């Protein structure tokens, strides 16, 4: 099933304690390799991978399955450059988007810098929130904050924004672990930054903006 010179595609499912491994055949179909039912299933929260003692390897991960990509619609809108003294978020509920129980948001942005994503506990007023800034400070730094324009909990030197083309990102926050992923090439996702909040906020709503520096065009998968 493995090959030293080319990538092979696999999926692992663990719905309801039934753990299954499938692989993609050359004709594009998926074939089940093996499965096992755990009579006392435990909640799966994290994933680890390795090739052990016998080989080295290169891995790529698709954070959204082909079926999900085909069935999900795209919400598109623009955020215009704002004037001071403060910036305001565009709330996705304005476009009838409901987060529900999801703990991730996938989107693409065409903007020169300052891609802000707010993970909010309430949909209006001052509330507990996480603020993710991608390509801030002139597209030189990306940060995660607990609160609007507050102390940077984590910073990374990156230049992920682009004035002329859409760049794709995924933000996840299960059980207080915030991670930002970016698509380095088609089908290949890499972590941009991550931070754990030991007193996690109950995220219910999403806001997006490009602040007071630039305008941007957004495509959000719903």
ZAMARGU-4260 file (C-alpha; in steps of 0.2 Angstrom, whole numbers, plus 5000, padded with zeros to 4 digits):
<rodrens>
0) 5000/5000/5000 | 5015/5012/5002 | 5027/5019/4990 | 5044/5027/4992 | 5043/5038/4977
5) 5025/5045/4977 | 5011/5050/4990 | 4997/5037/4994 | 4980/5043/5001 | 4972/5036/5016
10) 4957/5041/5028 | 4954/5035/5045 | 4936/5036/5053 | 4931/5033/5071 | 4912/5037/5071
15) 4903/5029/5086 | 4918/5019/5091 | 4920/5010/5074 | 4937/5013/5068 | 4940/5011/5050
20) 4955/5013/5038 | 4952/5016/5019 | 4964/5020/5005 | 4962/5028/4988 | 4965/5016/4973
25) 4972/5022/4957 | 4955/5023/4949 | 4950/5036/4962 | 4939/5024/4972 | 4941/5022/4991
30) 4943/5004/4997 | 4941/4999/5016 | 4957/4990/5022 | 4952/4986/5040 | 4940/4991/5054
35) 4937/4987/5072 | 4923/4991/5084 | 4928/4998/5102 | 4914/4993/5114 | 4920/5006/5126
40) 4924/5021/5114 | 4934/5036/5121 | 4933/5054/5114 | 4946/5058/5101 | 4953/5075/5103
45) 4971/5075/5096 | 4980/5066/5082 | 4998/5060/5081 | 5008/5052/5067 | 5025/5044/5064
50) 5034/5032/5053 | 5043/5024/5068 | 5061/5017/5068 | 5061/5010/5051 | 5058/5024/5038
55) 5057/5043/5036 | 5042/5051/5027 | 5033/5066/5021 | 5015/5069/5026 | 5001/5080/5018
60) 4984/5083/5027 | 4968/5088/5019 | 4958/5095/5034 | 4942/5094/5024 | 4936/5078/5015
65) 4932/5079/4996 | 4913/5076/5001 | 4913/5091/5013 | 4921/5102/5000 | 4908/5097/4987
70) 4893/5100/4998 | 4899/5116/5006 | 4893/5133/5000 | 4904/5149/4999 | 4899/5165/5007
75) 4907/5180/4999 | 4908/5198/5005 | 4920/5213/5006 | 4927/5222/5021 | 4932/5240/5017
80) 4946/5250/5025 | 4940/5259/5041 | 4944/5276/5048 | 4949/5277/5067 | 4949/5278/5081
85) 4943/5260/5082 | 4939/5245/5070 | 4923/5235/5069 | 4920/5218/5064 | 4908/5211/5051
90) 4898/5198/5059 | 4894/5182/5049 | 4876/5182/5057 | 4873/5197/5045 | 4874/5184/5031
95) 4863/5171/5040 | 4878/5161/5045 | 4876/5150/5060 | 4891/5142/5069 | 4882/5129/5079
100) 4893/5116/5087 | 4907/5118/5075 | 4925/5122/5082 | 4933/5128/5065 | 4930/5140/5051
105) 4938/5139/5034 | 4940/5154/5023 | 4950/5163/5009 | 4955/5181/5009 | 4962/5193/4996
110) 4970/5207/5006 | 4987/5216/5007 | 4988/5213/5026 | 4978/5214/5043 | 4966/5199/5041
115) 4956/5199/5057 | 4945/5184/5063 | 4936/5186/5080 | 4929/5171/5089 | 4915/5178/5100
120) 4905/5173/5115 | 4891/5185/5110 | 4886/5193/5094 | 4885/5211/5100 | 4893/5223/5113
125) 4909/5220/5123 | 4911/5201/5126 | 4924/5188/5129 | 4933/5184/5113 | 4949/5178/5104
130) 4956/5188/5091 | 4967/5181/5077 | 4977/5193/5066 | 4985/5185/5051 | 4998/5196/5041
135) 4997/5211/5053 | 5010/5224/5055 | 5012/5227/5037 | 5010/5208/5033 | 5025/5204/5044
140) 5017/5196/5060 | 5003/5185/5064 | 4996/5184/5082 | 4983/5176/5093 | 4975/5187/5107
145) 4963/5184/5121 | 4952/5200/5119 | 4951/5213/5106 | 4968/5222/5103 | 4975/5215/5119
150) 4991/5207/5123 | 4998/5195/5110 | 4997/5177/5117 | 5008/5171/5103 | 5016/5179/5088
155) 5024/5172/5072 | 5034/5181/5059 | 5025/5177/5043 | 5019/5186/5027 | 5004/5176/5022
160) 4993/5189/5015 | 4992/5194/4996 | 4985/5209/4988 | 4981/5200/4971 | 4976/5183/4975
165) 4966/5173/4987 | 4975/5164/5002 | 4966/5150/5011 | 4966/5148/5030 | 4957/5137/5043
170) 4955/5142/5061 | 4951/5129/5074 | 4948/5130/5093 | 4943/5113/5101 | 4943/5113/5120
175) 4953/5130/5120 | 4967/5125/5108 | 4968/5138/5094 | 4977/5134/5079 | 4978/5143/5062
180) 4982/5133/5046 | 4986/5140/5029 | 4986/5131/5012 | 5004/5132/5006 | 4998/5123/4989
185) 4983/5114/4983 | 4978/5101/4996 | 4993/5104/5007 | 4989/5113/5024 | 5002/5118/5037
190) 5001/5125/5054 | 5004/5144/5055 | 5003/5146/5074 | 4994/5138/5089 | 4990/5143/5107
195) 4981/5134/5121 | 4970/5144/5133 | 4968/5135/5150 | 4951/5144/5153 | 4943/5142/5136
200) 4930/5154/5130 | 4913/5147/5124 | 4914/5153/5105 | 4897/5155/5098 | 4899/5168/5084
205) 4912/5174/5071 | 4917/5191/5065 | 4929/5196/5051 | 4938/5213/5046 | 4953/5220/5038
210) 4953/5234/5050 | 4960/5252/5047 | 4974/5247/5035 | 4966/5239/5020 | 4951/5232/5012
215) 4948/5214/5008 | 4937/5201/4999 | 4932/5186/5009 | 4926/5168/5004 | 4919/5159/5019
220) 4914/5140/5018 | 4897/5138/5026
</rodrens>
